[in-house]
Amino acid sequence: MKVLVIGGGVIGTTTAWCLRQDGHEVTVLDRASTLAAEGSFANGGMLHASHTEPWNTPAAIRQLLRWVGRENSPLLLRLSQLPHLIGWGMGFLRYSQPHYHRRNTRINTRLARYSQQMTRLIRKQTGIRYDEAQRGIIKIFRSRRELDKAALTAALTAELGVRHKILDVPETLALEPALLGICKELVGAIYYPDDESGDACLFTRRLGELAQRQGVCFELRTQVQSMELKGGSIHHLLTSRGIRQADCYVLAAGADAPLLAEPLGIHLPIRPVKGYSASLPVSGCSGVPRVPIIDERHKVVMTQLGERLRIAGTAEFAGYDYSIRTQRVRIIIEQALSNLPQLAASVDRDSASSWACLRPLTVDGPPILGRTPVPNLLLNVGSGHLGWTFAAGCAYALADILNGRRPALDLDGLTLARYARCN
Ligand SMILES: Cc1cc2nc3c(=O)[nH]c(=O)nc-3n(C[C@H](O)[C@H](O)[C@H](O)COP(=O)(O)OP(=O)(O)OC[C@H]3O[C@@H](n4cnc5c(N)ncnc54)[C@H](O)[C@@H]3O)c2cc1C
């Protein structure tokens, strides 16, 4: 079958690779000049089944409201965005109710676990290298209350097979000596041994090269302007380089997906949530953390990727605004380095490269996968803060759906149909 994939981020490229393995004739269209130029370019690098809670926890919503307009807060709601968030925001609040939140955490965890297996499979099949590490991930805590709360979520995800170990301070330091300088502030940590890390951009570009060698065509610098219907199905795509046609179309356009789907009458409850990262060269520095770290208090992550330390964080409801505010980058760098005093003393902050991008966040948390009311349009969208983690699992699941195979992953709670049900 001839398939057009819209979007060459980690999701679209991995999907294209999987579809090619099934023998389809695949073309990826992307407006950028390289793969992984947007949301997948410089993310936190974590492949984690341990961090699958949707963002609309009641506590996060309280913090979001308390911090409206505050430039230095990790969660930022810009007042100008309020009119665009009214309907979606009501849904976001509704899904923060504990029974929805627990259910969606389970759905995300199931997908993340499957995805981790599929990422390992791709690694084994291709030998692809992407500054990957299999050292687990550690979440650190400065208050007993925060640790106890996170332990409850860890117990929930443990029911689905996510192993974890609660560590006291000496155990935390034994696992990650780079935290020694803040030992007096810490109350403990949770270690997730099965989580991994790696550079999503390297993965995407290298998998793209392999896919290209196997016959996938990448049409870059090609903006999809609209999907044109005839008889209820997509007849062709209108692009900046002319018309493109296929038997089947996969929408994997990250934060832009709702803009392309809406004219077809397909409403995708996704909003862009901006995040920032900084990549610091750390070769030769002392006190570089070996194990990726999540600092729950400051909501920043730190991941060693080859000779760089990737620091990522902040969630900003700012619409489709890609601008990089240096002040926000500086804040995440300082918050991250406040955990790593030894590194903070030796690293050159001025050599950091900064990045900002939009996470495609669904109203309830899990991504949206599979069929739509338009018979030849499939979705692989809305992976939010977990798109790197979910990429391989979503790609395999989508290939199962397109081929009419029974998906190896249970799709309950992952399809567009869930929004039609009022449960
Ligand atoms: C700061 C930050 C940290 C993060 N950390 C992590 C992490 O540690 N672990 C994790 O799992 N996830 C993380 N994420 C989330 C993850 O990066 C995203 O979910 C993921 O990259 C989304 O991939 P995607 O392919 O759906 O979107 P993108 O990578 O944005 O790809 C979409 C592509 O579609 C193209 N496109 C859009 N519209 C059109 C159009 N009309 N025509 C042609 N092309 C189009 C774009 O050019 C783009 O290349 C993080 C995100 C951010 C912002």
PDBQT file of the ligand as one rigid body, heavy atoms in Angstrom, charges set to zero:
ROOT
HETATM    1  C1  LIG A 501      11.431  20.331  26.845  1.00  0.00    +0.000 C 
HETATM    2  C2  LIG A 501      10.905  18.993  26.452  1.00  0.00    +0.000 A 
HETATM    3  C3  LIG A 501      11.412  17.856  27.083  1.00  0.00    +0.000 A 
HETATM    4  C4  LIG A 501      10.906  16.601  26.757  1.00  0.00    +0.000 A 
HETATM    5  N1  LIG A 501      11.444  15.488  27.348  1.00  0.00    +0.000 NA
HETATM    6  C5  LIG A 501      10.988  14.258  27.022  1.00  0.00    +0.000 A 
HETATM    7  C6  LIG A 501      11.559  13.095  27.613  1.00  0.00    +0.000 A 
HETATM    8  O1  LIG A 501      12.492  13.162  28.389  1.00  0.00    +0.000 OA
HETATM    9  N2  LIG A 501      11.026  11.886  27.285  1.00  0.00    +0.000 N 
HETATM   10  C7  LIG A 501       9.969  11.770  26.420  1.00  0.00    +0.000 A 
HETATM   11  O2  LIG A 501       9.503  10.655  26.203  1.00  0.00    +0.000 OA
HETATM   12  N3  LIG A 501       9.450  12.853  25.811  1.00  0.00    +0.000 NA
HETATM   13  C8  LIG A 501       9.925  14.088  26.089  1.00  0.00    +0.000 A 
HETATM   14  N4  LIG A 501       9.382  15.198  25.503  1.00  0.00    +0.000 N 
HETATM   15  C9  LIG A 501       8.273  15.037  24.561  1.00  0.00    +0.000 C 
HETATM   16  C10 LIG A 501       8.741  14.627  23.186  1.00  0.00    +0.000 C 
HETATM   17  O3  LIG A 501       9.876  15.366  22.812  1.00  0.00    +0.000 OA
HETATM   18  C11 LIG A 501       7.607  14.851  22.179  1.00  0.00    +0.000 C 
HETATM   19  O4  LIG A 501       6.421  14.241  22.648  1.00  0.00    +0.000 OA
HETATM   20  C12 LIG A 501       7.948  14.227  20.842  1.00  0.00    +0.000 C 
HETATM   21  O5  LIG A 501       9.161  14.723  20.339  1.00  0.00    +0.000 OA
HETATM   22  C13 LIG A 501       6.829  14.497  19.845  1.00  0.00    +0.000 C 
HETATM   23  O6  LIG A 501       7.222  13.881  18.650  1.00  0.00    +0.000 OA
HETATM   24  P1  LIG A 501       6.365  14.085  17.348  1.00  0.00    +0.000 P 
HETATM   25  O7  LIG A 501       7.048  13.336  16.277  1.00  0.00    +0.000 OA
HETATM   26  O8  LIG A 501       4.922  13.798  17.642  1.00  0.00    +0.000 OA
HETATM   27  O9  LIG A 501       6.419  15.661  17.084  1.00  0.00    +0.000 OA
HETATM   28  P2  LIG A 501       7.620  16.570  16.382  1.00  0.00    +0.000 P 
HETATM   29  O10 LIG A 501       8.924  16.016  16.759  1.00  0.00    +0.000 OA
HETATM   30  O11 LIG A 501       7.269  17.936  16.684  1.00  0.00    +0.000 OA
HETATM   31  O12 LIG A 501       7.370  16.201  14.883  1.00  0.00    +0.000 OA
HETATM   32  C14 LIG A 501       6.313  16.712  14.144  1.00  0.00    +0.000 C 
HETATM   33  C15 LIG A 501       6.862  17.047  12.783  1.00  0.00    +0.000 C 
HETATM   34  O13 LIG A 501       5.776  17.439  11.946  1.00  0.00    +0.000 OA
HETATM   35  C16 LIG A 501       6.230  18.443  11.105  1.00  0.00    +0.000 C 
HETATM   36  N5  LIG A 501       5.052  19.189  10.664  1.00  0.00    +0.000 N 
HETATM   37  C17 LIG A 501       4.107  19.777  11.442  1.00  0.00    +0.000 A 
HETATM   38  N6  LIG A 501       3.160  20.328  10.676  1.00  0.00    +0.000 NA
HETATM   39  C18 LIG A 501       3.508  20.088   9.394  1.00  0.00    +0.000 A 
HETATM   40  C19 LIG A 501       2.913  20.416   8.148  1.00  0.00    +0.000 A 
HETATM   41  N7  LIG A 501       1.772  21.100   8.063  1.00  0.00    +0.000 N 
HETATM   42  N8  LIG A 501       3.546  20.008   7.014  1.00  0.00    +0.000 NA
HETATM   43  C20 LIG A 501       4.713  19.322   7.085  1.00  0.00    +0.000 A 
HETATM   44  N9  LIG A 501       5.318  18.994   8.241  1.00  0.00    +0.000 NA
HETATM   45  C21 LIG A 501       4.712  19.360   9.379  1.00  0.00    +0.000 A 
HETATM   46  C22 LIG A 501       7.184  19.271  11.946  1.00  0.00    +0.000 C 
HETATM   47  O14 LIG A 501       8.131  19.951  11.144  1.00  0.00    +0.000 OA
HETATM   48  C23 LIG A 501       7.828  18.211  12.813  1.00  0.00    +0.000 C 
HETATM   49  O15 LIG A 501       9.073  17.776  12.299  1.00  0.00    +0.000 OA
HETATM   50  C24 LIG A 501       9.878  16.477  25.793  1.00  0.00    +0.000 A 
HETATM   51  C25 LIG A 501       9.390  17.616  25.139  1.00  0.00    +0.000 A 
HETATM   52  C26 LIG A 501       9.899  18.870  25.455  1.00  0.00    +0.000 A 
HETATM   53  C27 LIG A 501       9.365  20.071  24.733  1.00  0.00    +0.000 C 
ENDROOT
TORSDOF 0
